[in-house]
Amino acid sequence: DIKGMEKEIKKMKQRLETLNRTQEQLVRDMELSIHKREDIAVKYRNSKHSSSRPDATQKDYITKGEMTKKINAAKRHLAQLENNTRETIKAVENARTELSAVRVMLSETEAEHESIVKETNSLQQEISTKEFELNRLRSLCDLQDEILKRYEALNKGDIPPVQVSARMEFEVEKEAVAAKSTM
């Protein structure tokens, strides 16, 4: 379930990057179009005035038809730029909406992941504690079995009783248990 969410987040991040690249490309295309238009206008303005009237200067007048054409072209260009701007704004808004959704999902996923990690650590600590307790009980059982065998052997009379102090007897049994555990 977490891997599925991580894949969705990755897809959404890739989609956001794609939208950002598309937006940047649109802006570059608009700027390029504006520069091309200006270059063409400058090129033809200079050549038109010099070829039609050799004695005219650049400060000369523009005819009404030429002005109307320029105004209409500027209006079309402005309308196209406004349309491109609206489309770009919509794309940016969509990308921001997607980004906020991805951020919400990411924070939820991180919170879920954090709780799972805490639970895993808690369970691991509990397992370690139980394993330690199990090993301690096994050692205790082995020691009790060994002591029981010695007492049964003493009770049957297979091992003669040793007249030593309790402390000395404890040391002897401890060495016997240690010797058996190394074998």
HELIX and SHEET records of a PDB file:
HELIX    1   1 ILE A    2  SER A   52  1                                  51    
HELIX    2   2 LYS A   64  LYS A  156  1                                  93    
HELIX    3   3 ALA A  166  THR A  182  1                                  17    
END                                                                             
